[in-house]
Structures are given as structure tokens and as C-alpha cells.
Amino acid sequence: ITEGSPAVGRRPRDIDLPEGCSIFVLIRNDAAQPIRPDTVFEAGDKVIAISRTECEVQLHRELIGQGGGALG
């Protein structure tokens, strides 16, 4: 999750994830941690998500925004 990402400052539950997509793990400061109700995304966070192929574009848009970032 980069600076300027639409996810920064938001909780996973506040992000419009497509049906069939789940975020399972947050990696912050090189430490993996489970997603909790009080988790708030910060720039520099990485996530592990599972998604159907047809949902990847929306997931990318919600976490990264339009344009940059790695998906895969």
C-alpha cells in the first residue's frame, strides 16, 4: 500500500472488496499479523489477499488506486 493509496487510513471492513475476495494477512515492518477489526492500513503495508481472477482489478483499485503497484 503506497502513499496516496485509497486504503491508507481505512479499515479493511471500510474498503469495498468484491465478493469472493478476502484480505488475510497484513505485513507491517516485516512482521506478519492477522487482520483485526481495529486494523488501519498505513502506507508501506503489504497484504496477502485471495481473490477470484475477475475481482483482481477492483481489489487493486481499492488497495493501490489507479496506476502503479504490483499485483500478483
mmCIF file of the N, C-alpha and C atoms, coordinates in Angstrom:
data_MODEL
# 
_entry.id   MODEL 
# 
loop_
_atom_site.group_PDB 
_atom_site.id 
_atom_site.type_symbol 
_atom_site.label_atom_id 
_atom_site.label_alt_id 
_atom_site.label_comp_id 
_atom_site.label_asym_id 
_atom_site.label_entity_id 
_atom_site.label_seq_id 
_atom_site.pdbx_PDB_ins_code 
_atom_site.Cartn_x 
_atom_site.Cartn_y 
_atom_site.Cartn_z 
_atom_site.occupancy 
_atom_site.B_iso_or_equiv 
_atom_site.pdbx_formal_charge 
_atom_site.auth_seq_id 
_atom_site.auth_comp_id 
_atom_site.auth_asym_id 
_atom_site.auth_atom_id 
_atom_site.pdbx_PDB_model_num 
ATOM 1   N N  . ILE A 1 1  ? 0.870   -1.162  0.000   1.00 0.00 ? 1  ILE A N  1 
ATOM 2   C CA . ILE A 1 1  ? 0.000   0.000   0.000   1.00 0.00 ? 1  ILE A CA 1 
ATOM 3   C C  . ILE A 1 1  ? 0.913   1.220   0.000   1.00 0.00 ? 1  ILE A C  1 
ATOM 4   N N  . THR A 1 2  ? 0.726   2.079   -0.973  1.00 0.00 ? 2  THR A N  1 
ATOM 5   C CA . THR A 1 2  ? 1.617   3.214   -1.159  1.00 0.00 ? 2  THR A CA 1 
ATOM 6   C C  . THR A 1 2  ? 0.996   4.501   -0.617  1.00 0.00 ? 2  THR A C  1 
ATOM 7   N N  . GLU A 1 3  ? 1.863   5.534   -0.462  1.00 0.00 ? 3  GLU A N  1 
ATOM 8   C CA . GLU A 1 3  ? 1.346   6.866   -0.135  1.00 0.00 ? 3  GLU A CA 1 
ATOM 9   C C  . GLU A 1 3  ? 0.318   7.229   -1.192  1.00 0.00 ? 3  GLU A C  1 
ATOM 10  N N  . GLY A 1 4  ? -0.767  7.801   -0.799  1.00 0.00 ? 4  GLY A N  1 
ATOM 11  C CA . GLY A 1 4  ? -1.799  8.184   -1.755  1.00 0.00 ? 4  GLY A CA 1 
ATOM 12  C C  . GLY A 1 4  ? -2.769  7.073   -2.097  1.00 0.00 ? 4  GLY A C  1 
ATOM 13  N N  . SER A 1 5  ? -2.538  5.888   -1.566  1.00 0.00 ? 5  SER A N  1 
ATOM 14  C CA . SER A 1 5  ? -3.464  4.778   -1.799  1.00 0.00 ? 5  SER A CA 1 
ATOM 15  C C  . SER A 1 5  ? -4.808  5.103   -1.163  1.00 0.00 ? 5  SER A C  1 
ATOM 16  N N  . PRO A 1 6  ? -5.904  4.723   -1.816  1.00 0.00 ? 6  PRO A N  1 
ATOM 17  C CA . PRO A 1 6  ? -7.215  4.955   -1.212  1.00 0.00 ? 6  PRO A CA 1 
ATOM 18  C C  . PRO A 1 6  ? -7.429  4.147   0.070   1.00 0.00 ? 6  PRO A C  1 
ATOM 19  N N  . ALA A 1 7  ? -6.574  3.165   0.335   1.00 0.00 ? 7  ALA A N  1 
ATOM 20  C CA . ALA A 1 7  ? -6.726  2.334   1.530   1.00 0.00 ? 7  ALA A CA 1 
ATOM 21  C C  . ALA A 1 7  ? -6.076  2.947   2.771   1.00 0.00 ? 7  ALA A C  1 
ATOM 22  N N  . VAL A 1 8  ? -5.135  3.880   2.594   1.00 0.00 ? 8  VAL A N  1 
ATOM 23  C CA . VAL A 1 8  ? -4.424  4.463   3.734   1.00 0.00 ? 8  VAL A CA 1 
ATOM 24  C C  . VAL A 1 8  ? -5.413  5.154   4.665   1.00 0.00 ? 8  VAL A C  1 
ATOM 25  N N  . GLY A 1 9  ? -5.312  4.819   5.956   1.00 0.00 ? 9  GLY A N  1 
ATOM 26  C CA . GLY A 1 9  ? -6.184  5.414   6.961   1.00 0.00 ? 9  GLY A CA 1 
ATOM 27  C C  . GLY A 1 9  ? -7.536  4.733   7.090   1.00 0.00 ? 9  GLY A C  1 
ATOM 28  N N  . ARG A 1 10 ? -7.745  3.681   6.328   1.00 0.00 ? 10 ARG A N  1 
ATOM 29  C CA . ARG A 1 10 ? -9.039  2.977   6.359   1.00 0.00 ? 10 ARG A CA 1 
ATOM 30  C C  . ARG A 1 10 ? -8.875  1.590   6.956   1.00 0.00 ? 10 ARG A C  1 
ATOM 31  N N  . ARG A 1 11 ? -9.974  1.084   7.481   1.00 0.00 ? 11 ARG A N  1 
ATOM 32  C CA . ARG A 1 11 ? -10.021 -0.288  7.984   1.00 0.00 ? 11 ARG A CA 1 
ATOM 33  C C  . ARG A 1 11 ? -10.425 -1.214  6.843   1.00 0.00 ? 11 ARG A C  1 
ATOM 34  N N  . PRO A 1 12 ? -9.989  -2.457  6.890   1.00 0.00 ? 12 PRO A N  1 
ATOM 35  C CA . PRO A 1 12 ? -10.384 -3.400  5.832   1.00 0.00 ? 12 PRO A CA 1 
ATOM 36  C C  . PRO A 1 12 ? -11.893 -3.476  5.635   1.00 0.00 ? 12 PRO A C  1 
ATOM 37  N N  . ARG A 1 13 ? -12.658 -3.403  6.714   1.00 0.00 ? 13 ARG A N  1 
ATOM 38  C CA . ARG A 1 13 ? -14.115 -3.511  6.588   1.00 0.00 ? 13 ARG A CA 1 
ATOM 39  C C  . ARG A 1 13 ? -14.732 -2.307  5.872   1.00 0.00 ? 13 ARG A C  1 
ATOM 40  N N  . ASP A 1 14 ? -13.983 -1.193  5.804   1.00 0.00 ? 14 ASP A N  1 
ATOM 41  C CA . ASP A 1 14 ? -14.476 0.013   5.141   1.00 0.00 ? 14 ASP A CA 1 
ATOM 42  C C  . ASP A 1 14 ? -14.112 0.065   3.657   1.00 0.00 ? 14 ASP A C  1 
ATOM 43  N N  . ILE A 1 15 ? -13.380 -0.929  3.206   1.00 0.00 ? 15 ILE A N  1 
ATOM 44  C CA . ILE A 1 15 ? -12.974 -0.992  1.802   1.00 0.00 ? 15 ILE A CA 1 
ATOM 45  C C  . ILE A 1 15 ? -13.980 -1.841  1.050   1.00 0.00 ? 15 ILE A C  1 
ATOM 46  N N  . ASP A 1 16 ? -14.349 -1.385  -0.110  1.00 0.00 ? 16 ASP A N  1 
ATOM 47  C CA . ASP A 1 16 ? -15.345 -2.072  -0.931  1.00 0.00 ? 16 ASP A CA 1 
ATOM 48  C C  . ASP A 1 16 ? -14.696 -3.241  -1.668  1.00 0.00 ? 16 ASP A C  1 
ATOM 49  N N  . LEU A 1 17 ? -14.489 -4.335  -0.935  1.00 0.00 ? 17 LEU A N  1 
ATOM 50  C CA . LEU A 1 17 ? -13.912 -5.524  -1.555  1.00 0.00 ? 17 LEU A CA 1 
ATOM 51  C C  . LEU A 1 17 ? -14.982 -6.282  -2.317  1.00 0.00 ? 17 LEU A C  1 
ATOM 52  N N  . PRO A 1 18 ? -14.626 -6.780  -3.486  1.00 0.00 ? 18 PRO A N  1 
ATOM 53  C CA . PRO A 1 18 ? -15.596 -7.555  -4.252  1.00 0.00 ? 18 PRO A CA 1 
ATOM 54  C C  . PRO A 1 18 ? -15.909 -8.874  -3.553  1.00 0.00 ? 18 PRO A C  1 
ATOM 55  N N  . GLU A 1 19 ? -17.094 -9.391  -3.801  1.00 0.00 ? 19 GLU A N  1 
ATOM 56  C CA . GLU A 1 19 ? -17.450 -10.702 -3.272  1.00 0.00 ? 19 GLU A CA 1 
ATOM 57  C C  . GLU A 1 19 ? -16.457 -11.713 -3.827  1.00 0.00 ? 19 GLU A C  1 
ATOM 58  N N  . GLY A 1 20 ? -16.022 -12.621 -2.982  1.00 0.00 ? 20 GLY A N  1 
ATOM 59  C CA . GLY A 1 20 ? -15.046 -13.611 -3.412  1.00 0.00 ? 20 GLY A CA 1 
ATOM 60  C C  . GLY A 1 20 ? -13.615 -13.151 -3.212  1.00 0.00 ? 20 GLY A C  1 
ATOM 61  N N  . CYS A 1 21 ? -13.429 -12.074 -2.453  1.00 0.00 ? 21 CYS A N  1 
ATOM 62  C CA . CYS A 1 21 ? -12.098 -11.541 -2.179  1.00 0.00 ? 21 CYS A CA 1 
ATOM 63  C C  . CYS A 1 21 ? -11.950 -11.358 -0.675  1.00 0.00 ? 21 CYS A C  1 
ATOM 64  N N  . SER A 1 22 ? -10.822 -11.801 -0.146  1.00 0.00 ? 22 SER A N  1 
ATOM 65  C CA . SER A 1 22 ? -10.563 -11.650 1.285   1.00 0.00 ? 22 SER A CA 1 
ATOM 66  C C  . SER A 1 22 ? -9.116  -11.242 1.513   1.00 0.00 ? 22 SER A C  1 
ATOM 67  N N  . ILE A 1 23 ? -8.908  -10.345 2.462   1.00 0.00 ? 23 ILE A N  1 
ATOM 68  C CA . ILE A 1 23 ? -7.567  -9.978  2.897   1.00 0.00 ? 23 ILE A CA 1 
ATOM 69  C C  . ILE A 1 23 ? -7.309  -10.770 4.174   1.00 0.00 ? 23 ILE A C  1 
ATOM 70  N N  . PHE A 1 24 ? -6.239  -11.559 4.174   1.00 0.00 ? 24 PHE A N  1 
ATOM 71  C CA . PHE A 1 24 ? -5.974  -12.444 5.300   1.00 0.00 ? 24 PHE A CA 1 
ATOM 72  C C  . PHE A 1 24 ? -4.865  -11.966 6.220   1.00 0.00 ? 24 PHE A C  1 
ATOM 73  N N  . VAL A 1 25 ? -3.811  -11.412 5.653   1.00 0.00 ? 25 VAL A N  1 
ATOM 74  C CA . VAL A 1 25 ? -2.632  -11.090 6.446   1.00 0.00 ? 25 VAL A CA 1 
ATOM 75  C C  . VAL A 1 25 ? -2.137  -9.693  6.087   1.00 0.00 ? 25 VAL A C  1 
ATOM 76  N N  . LEU A 1 26 ? -1.725  -8.967  7.096   1.00 0.00 ? 26 LEU A N  1 
ATOM 77  C CA . LEU A 1 26 ? -1.091  -7.665  6.941   1.00 0.00 ? 26 LEU A CA 1 
ATOM 78  C C  . LEU A 1 26 ? 0.385   -7.843  7.272   1.00 0.00 ? 26 LEU A C  1 
ATOM 79  N N  . ILE A 1 27 ? 1.249   -7.300  6.442   1.00 0.00 ? 27 ILE A N  1 
ATOM 80  C CA . ILE A 1 27 ? 2.681   -7.317  6.726   1.00 0.00 ? 27 ILE A CA 1 
ATOM 81  C C  . ILE A 1 27 ? 3.106   -5.869  6.924   1.00 0.00 ? 27 ILE A C  1 
ATOM 82  N N  . ARG A 1 28 ? 3.524   -5.585  8.151   1.00 0.00 ? 28 ARG A N  1 
ATOM 83  C CA . ARG A 1 28 ? 3.935   -4.220  8.516   1.00 0.00 ? 28 ARG A CA 1 
ATOM 84  C C  . ARG A 1 28 ? 5.280   -4.317  9.223   1.00 0.00 ? 28 ARG A C  1 
ATOM 85  N N  . ASN A 1 29 ? 6.232   -3.530  8.793   1.00 0.00 ? 29 ASN A N  1 
ATOM 86  C CA . ASN A 1 29 ? 7.579   -3.559  9.382   1.00 0.00 ? 29 ASN A CA 1 
ATOM 87  C C  . ASN A 1 29 ? 8.161   -4.969  9.369   1.00 0.00 ? 29 ASN A C  1 
ATOM 88  N N  . ASP A 1 30 ? 7.959   -5.663  8.265   1.00 0.00 ? 30 ASP A N  1 
ATOM 89  C CA . ASP A 1 30 ? 8.473   -7.023  8.047   1.00 0.00 ? 30 ASP A CA 1 
ATOM 90  C C  . ASP A 1 30 ? 7.900   -8.059  9.010   1.00 0.00 ? 30 ASP A C  1 
ATOM 91  N N  . ALA A 1 31 ? 6.800   -7.754  9.660   1.00 0.00 ? 31 ALA A N  1 
ATOM 92  C CA . ALA A 1 31 ? 6.152   -8.706  10.565  1.00 0.00 ? 31 ALA A CA 1 
ATOM 93  C C  . ALA A 1 31 ? 4.730   -8.967  10.088  1.00 0.00 ? 31 ALA A C  1 
ATOM 94  N N  . ALA A 1 32 ? 4.405   -10.242 9.933   1.00 0.00 ? 32 ALA A N  1 
ATOM 95  C CA . ALA A 1 32 ? 3.048   -10.626 9.526   1.00 0.00 ? 32 ALA A CA 1 
ATOM 96  C C  . ALA A 1 32 ? 2.134   -10.584 10.736  1.00 0.00 ? 32 ALA A C  1 
ATOM 97  N N  . GLN A 1 33 ? 0.928   -10.091 10.520  1.00 0.00 ? 33 GLN A N  1 
ATOM 98  C CA . GLN A 1 33 ? -0.065  -10.055 11.591  1.00 0.00 ? 33 GLN A CA 1 
ATOM 99  C C  . GLN A 1 33 ? -1.449  -10.264 10.994  1.00 0.00 ? 33 GLN A C  1 
ATOM 100 N N  . PRO A 1 34 ? -2.330  -10.855 11.761  1.00 0.00 ? 34 PRO A N  1 
ATOM 101 C CA . PRO A 1 34 ? -3.681  -11.077 11.235  1.00 0.00 ? 34 PRO A CA 1 
ATOM 102 C C  . PRO A 1 34 ? -4.426  -9.753  11.090  1.00 0.00 ? 34 PRO A C  1 
ATOM 103 N N  . ILE A 1 35 ? -5.371  -9.745  10.190  1.00 0.00 ? 35 ILE A N  1 
ATOM 104 C CA . ILE A 1 35 ? -6.260  -8.596  10.048  1.00 0.00 ? 35 ILE A CA 1 
ATOM 105 C C  . ILE A 1 35 ? -7.231  -8.631  11.225  1.00 0.00 ? 35 ILE A C  1 
ATOM 106 N N  . ARG A 1 36 ? -7.323  -7.522  11.945  1.00 0.00 ? 36 ARG A N  1 
ATOM 107 C CA . ARG A 1 36 ? -8.215  -7.426  13.108  1.00 0.00 ? 36 ARG A CA 1 
ATOM 108 C C  . ARG A 1 36 ? -9.240  -6.330  12.856  1.00 0.00 ? 36 ARG A C  1 
ATOM 109 N N  . PRO A 1 37 ? -10.312 -6.305  13.637  1.00 0.00 ? 37 PRO A N  1 
ATOM 110 C CA . PRO A 1 37 ? -11.336 -5.270  13.442  1.00 0.00 ? 37 PRO A CA 1 
ATOM 111 C C  . PRO A 1 37 ? -10.792 -3.844  13.559  1.00 0.00 ? 37 PRO A C  1 
ATOM 112 N N  . ASP A 1 38 ? -9.746  -3.643  14.374  1.00 0.00 ? 38 ASP A N  1 
ATOM 113 C CA . ASP A 1 38 ? -9.206  -2.301  14.566  1.00 0.00 ? 38 ASP A CA 1 
ATOM 114 C C  . ASP A 1 38 ? -8.003  -1.994  13.668  1.00 0.00 ? 38 ASP A C  1 
ATOM 115 N N  . THR A 1 39 ? -7.672  -2.904  12.754  1.00 0.00 ? 39 THR A N  1 
ATOM 116 C CA . THR A 1 39 ? -6.567  -2.673  11.822  1.00 0.00 ? 39 THR A CA 1 
ATOM 117 C C  . THR A 1 39 ? -6.868  -1.454  10.952  1.00 0.00 ? 39 THR A C  1 
ATOM 118 N N  . VAL A 1 40 ? -5.890  -0.576  10.814  1.00 0.00 ? 40 VAL A N  1 
ATOM 119 C CA . VAL A 1 40 ? -5.986  0.574   9.913   1.00 0.00 ? 40 VAL A CA 1 
ATOM 120 C C  . VAL A 1 40 ? -4.767  0.506   8.997   1.00 0.00 ? 40 VAL A C  1 
ATOM 121 N N  . PHE A 1 41 ? -5.003  0.539   7.695   1.00 0.00 ? 41 PHE A N  1 
ATOM 122 C CA . PHE A 1 41 ? -3.912  0.445   6.740   1.00 0.00 ? 41 PHE A CA 1 
ATOM 123 C C  . PHE A 1 41 ? -3.053  1.700   6.768   1.00 0.00 ? 41 PHE A C  1 
ATOM 124 N N  . GLU A 1 42 ? -1.740  1.480   6.611   1.00 0.00 ? 42 GLU A N  1 
ATOM 125 C CA . GLU A 1 42 ? -0.769  2.565   6.547   1.00 0.00 ? 42 GLU A CA 1 
ATOM 126 C C  . GLU A 1 42 ? 0.046   2.420   5.270   1.00 0.00 ? 42 GLU A C  1 
ATOM 127 N N  . ALA A 1 43 ? 0.582   3.535   4.791   1.00 0.00 ? 43 ALA A N  1 
ATOM 128 C CA . ALA A 1 43 ? 1.486   3.474   3.644   1.00 0.00 ? 43 ALA A CA 1 
ATOM 129 C C  . ALA A 1 43 ? 2.659   2.568   4.010   1.00 0.00 ? 43 ALA A C  1 
ATOM 130 N N  . GLY A 1 44 ? 3.057   1.725   3.089   1.00 0.00 ? 44 GLY A N  1 
ATOM 131 C CA . GLY A 1 44 ? 4.146   0.782   3.324   1.00 0.00 ? 44 GLY A CA 1 
ATOM 132 C C  . GLY A 1 44 ? 3.676   -0.595  3.730   1.00 0.00 ? 44 GLY A C  1 
ATOM 133 N N  . ASP A 1 45 ? 2.411   -0.712  4.124   1.00 0.00 ? 45 ASP A N  1 
ATOM 134 C CA . ASP A 1 45 ? 1.864   -2.028  4.456   1.00 0.00 ? 45 ASP A CA 1 
ATOM 135 C C  . ASP A 1 45 ? 1.813   -2.896  3.209   1.00 0.00 ? 45 ASP A C  1 
ATOM 136 N N  . LYS A 1 46 ? 1.922   -4.184  3.424   1.00 0.00 ? 46 LYS A N  1 
ATOM 137 C CA . LYS A 1 46 ? 1.689   -5.166  2.372   1.00 0.00 ? 46 LYS A CA 1 
ATOM 138 C C  . LYS A 1 46 ? 0.577   -6.067  2.872   1.00 0.00 ? 46 LYS A C  1 
ATOM 139 N N  . VAL A 1 47 ? -0.186  -6.618  1.956   1.00 0.00 ? 47 VAL A N  1 
ATOM 140 C CA . VAL A 1 47 ? -1.265  -7.518  2.344   1.00 0.00 ? 47 VAL A CA 1 
ATOM 141 C C  . VAL A 1 47 ? -1.191  -8.792  1.526   1.00 0.00 ? 47 VAL A C  1 
ATOM 142 N N  . ILE A 1 48 ? -1.723  -9.842  2.097   1.00 0.00 ? 48 ILE A N  1 
ATOM 143 C CA . ILE A 1 48 ? -1.929  -11.088 1.376   1.00 0.00 ? 48 ILE A CA 1 
ATOM 144 C C  . ILE A 1 48 ? -3.428  -11.255 1.257   1.00 0.00 ? 48 ILE A C  1 
ATOM 145 N N  . ALA A 1 49 ? -3.878  -11.313 0.017   1.00 0.00 ? 49 ALA A N  1 
ATOM 146 C CA . ALA A 1 49 ? -5.309  -11.426 -0.267  1.00 0.00 ? 49 ALA A CA 1 
ATOM 147 C C  . ALA A 1 49 ? -5.542  -12.599 -1.204  1.00 0.00 ? 49 ALA A C  1 
ATOM 148 N N  . ILE A 1 50 ? -6.720  -13.153 -1.118  1.00 0.00 ? 50 ILE A N  1 
ATOM 149 C CA . ILE A 1 50 ? -7.154  -14.201 -2.038  1.00 0.00 ? 50 ILE A CA 1 
ATOM 150 C C  . ILE A 1 50 ? -8.356  -13.648 -2.782  1.00 0.00 ? 50 ILE A C  1 
ATOM 151 N N  . SER A 1 51 ? -8.321  -13.819 -4.103  1.00 0.00 ? 51 SER A N  1 
ATOM 152 C CA . SER A 1 51 ? -9.368  -13.236 -4.930  1.00 0.00 ? 51 SER A CA 1 
ATOM 153 C C  . SER A 1 51 ? -9.616  -14.093 -6.161  1.00 0.00 ? 51 SER A C  1 
ATOM 154 N N  . ARG A 1 52 ? -10.857 -14.088 -6.604  1.00 0.00 ? 52 ARG A N  1 
ATOM 155 C CA . ARG A 1 52 ? -11.143 -14.677 -7.907  1.00 0.00 ? 52 ARG A CA 1 
ATOM 156 C C  . ARG A 1 52 ? -10.497 -13.779 -8.956  1.00 0.00 ? 52 ARG A C  1 
ATOM 157 N N  . THR A 1 53 ? -10.115 -14.368 -10.062 1.00 0.00 ? 53 THR A N  1 
ATOM 158 C CA . THR A 1 53 ? -9.449  -13.620 -11.128 1.00 0.00 ? 53 THR A CA 1 
ATOM 159 C C  . THR A 1 53 ? -10.246 -12.402 -11.557 1.00 0.00 ? 53 THR A C  1 
ATOM 160 N N  . GLU A 1 54 ? -11.551 -12.541 -11.684 1.00 0.00 ? 54 GLU A N  1 
ATOM 161 C CA . GLU A 1 54 ? -12.373 -11.426 -12.163 1.00 0.00 ? 54 GLU A CA 1 
ATOM 162 C C  . GLU A 1 54 ? -12.486 -10.286 -11.149 1.00 0.00 ? 54 GLU A C  1 
ATOM 163 N N  . CYS A 1 55 ? -12.014 -10.484 -9.924  1.00 0.00 ? 55 CYS A N  1 
ATOM 164 C CA . CYS A 1 55 ? -12.083 -9.443  -8.894  1.00 0.00 ? 55 CYS A CA 1 
ATOM 165 C C  . CYS A 1 55 ? -10.761 -8.700  -8.715  1.00 0.00 ? 55 CYS A C  1 
ATOM 166 N N  . GLU A 1 56 ? -9.703  -9.147  -9.381  1.00 0.00 ? 56 GLU A N  1 
ATOM 167 C CA . GLU A 1 56 ? -8.378  -8.582  -9.152  1.00 0.00 ? 56 GLU A CA 1 
ATOM 168 C C  . GLU A 1 56 ? -8.290  -7.094  -9.471  1.00 0.00 ? 56 GLU A C  1 
ATOM 169 N N  . VAL A 1 57 ? -8.932  -6.655  -10.527 1.00 0.00 ? 57 VAL A N  1 
ATOM 170 C CA . VAL A 1 57 ? -8.855  -5.240  -10.904 1.00 0.00 ? 57 VAL A CA 1 
ATOM 171 C C  . VAL A 1 57 ? -9.479  -4.361  -9.820  1.00 0.00 ? 57 VAL A C  1 
ATOM 172 N N  . GLN A 1 58 ? -10.640 -4.750  -9.308  1.00 0.00 ? 58 GLN A N  1 
ATOM 173 C CA . GLN A 1 58 ? -11.282 -3.955  -8.257  1.00 0.00 ? 58 GLN A CA 1 
ATOM 174 C C  . GLN A 1 58 ? -10.452 -3.988  -6.976  1.00 0.00 ? 58 GLN A C  1 
ATOM 175 N N  . LEU A 1 59 ? -9.908  -5.143  -6.627  1.00 0.00 ? 59 LEU A N  1 
ATOM 176 C CA . LEU A 1 59 ? -9.052  -5.246  -5.445  1.00 0.00 ? 59 LEU A CA 1 
ATOM 177 C C  . LEU A 1 59 ? -7.855  -4.303  -5.589  1.00 0.00 ? 59 LEU A C  1 
ATOM 178 N N  . HIS A 1 60 ? -7.219  -4.319  -6.729  1.00 0.00 ? 60 HIS A N  1 
ATOM 179 C CA . HIS A 1 60 ? -6.079  -3.441  -6.990  1.00 0.00 ? 60 HIS A CA 1 
ATOM 180 C C  . HIS A 1 60 ? -6.486  -1.976  -6.857  1.00 0.00 ? 60 HIS A C  1 
ATOM 181 N N  . ARG A 1 61 ? -7.612  -1.609  -7.425  1.00 0.00 ? 61 ARG A N  1 
ATOM 182 C CA . ARG A 1 61 ? -8.101  -0.225  -7.367  1.00 0.00 ? 61 ARG A CA 1 
ATOM 183 C C  . ARG A 1 61 ? -8.349  0.205   -5.913  1.00 0.00 ? 61 ARG A C  1 
ATOM 184 N N  . GLU A 1 62 ? -8.914  -0.684  -5.095  1.00 0.00 ? 62 GLU A N  1 
ATOM 185 C CA . GLU A 1 62 ? -9.220  -0.349  -3.699  1.00 0.00 ? 62 GLU A CA 1 
ATOM 186 C C  . GLU A 1 62 ? -7.960  -0.233  -2.840  1.00 0.00 ? 62 GLU A C  1 
ATOM 187 N N  . LEU A 1 63 ? -6.951  -1.061  -3.110  1.00 0.00 ? 63 LEU A N  1 
ATOM 188 C CA . LEU A 1 63 ? -5.749  -1.068  -2.276  1.00 0.00 ? 63 LEU A CA 1 
ATOM 189 C C  . LEU A 1 63 ? -4.636  -0.167  -2.799  1.00 0.00 ? 63 LEU A C  1 
ATOM 190 N N  . ILE A 1 64 ? -4.507  -0.060  -4.106  1.00 0.00 ? 64 ILE A N  1 
ATOM 191 C CA . ILE A 1 64 ? -3.402  0.675   -4.703  1.00 0.00 ? 64 ILE A CA 1 
ATOM 192 C C  . ILE A 1 64 ? -3.874  1.969   -5.352  1.00 0.00 ? 64 ILE A C  1 
ATOM 193 N N  . GLY A 1 65 ? -5.060  1.943   -5.909  1.00 0.00 ? 65 GLY A N  1 
ATOM 194 C CA . GLY A 1 65 ? -5.552  3.076   -6.678  1.00 0.00 ? 65 GLY A CA 1 
ATOM 195 C C  . GLY A 1 65 ? -5.318  2.811   -8.156  1.00 0.00 ? 65 GLY A C  1 
ATOM 196 N N  . GLN A 1 66 ? -5.602  3.779   -8.963  1.00 0.00 ? 66 GLN A N  1 
ATOM 197 C CA . GLN A 1 66 ? -5.382  3.641   -10.402 1.00 0.00 ? 66 GLN A CA 1 
ATOM 198 C C  . GLN A 1 66 ? -3.890  3.762   -10.672 1.00 0.00 ? 66 GLN A C  1 
ATOM 199 N N  . GLY A 1 67 ? -3.382  2.924   -11.526 1.00 0.00 ? 67 GLY A N  1 
ATOM 200 C CA . GLY A 1 67 ? -1.986  3.053   -11.925 1.00 0.00 ? 67 GLY A CA 1 
ATOM 201 C C  . GLY A 1 67 ? -1.077  2.054   -11.256 1.00 0.00 ? 67 GLY A C  1 
ATOM 202 N N  . GLY A 1 68 ? -0.061  2.537   -10.529 1.00 0.00 ? 68 GLY A N  1 
ATOM 203 C CA . GLY A 1 68 ? 1.076   1.754   -10.062 1.00 0.00 ? 68 GLY A CA 1 
ATOM 204 C C  . GLY A 1 68 ? 0.790   0.654   -9.071  1.00 0.00 ? 68 GLY A C  1 
ATOM 205 N N  . GLY A 1 69 ? 1.873   0.005   -8.687  1.00 0.00 ? 69 GLY A N  1 
ATOM 206 C CA . GLY A 1 69 ? 1.799   -1.065  -7.716  1.00 0.00 ? 69 GLY A CA 1 
ATOM 207 C C  . GLY A 1 69 ? 1.887   -2.424  -8.358  1.00 0.00 ? 69 GLY A C  1 
ATOM 208 N N  . ALA A 1 70 ? 2.215   -3.398  -7.540  1.00 0.00 ? 70 ALA A N  1 
ATOM 209 C CA . ALA A 1 70 ? 2.363   -4.770  -8.024  1.00 0.00 ? 70 ALA A CA 1 
ATOM 210 C C  . ALA A 1 70 ? 1.147   -5.585  -7.657  1.00 0.00 ? 70 ALA A C  1 
ATOM 211 N N  . LEU A 1 71 ? 0.716   -6.387  -8.579  1.00 0.00 ? 71 LEU A N  1 
ATOM 212 C CA . LEU A 1 71 ? -0.407  -7.293  -8.353  1.00 0.00 ? 71 LEU A CA 1 
ATOM 213 C C  . LEU A 1 71 ? 0.079   -8.667  -8.733  1.00 0.00 ? 71 LEU A C  1 
ATOM 214 N N  . GLY A 1 72 ? -0.122  -9.609  -7.833  1.00 0.00 ? 72 GLY A N  1 
ATOM 215 C CA . GLY A 1 72 ? 0.311   -10.952 -8.186  1.00 0.00 ? 72 GLY A CA 1 
ATOM 216 C C  . GLY A 1 72 ? 0.788   -11.718 -6.996  1.00 0.00 ? 72 GLY A C  1 
# 
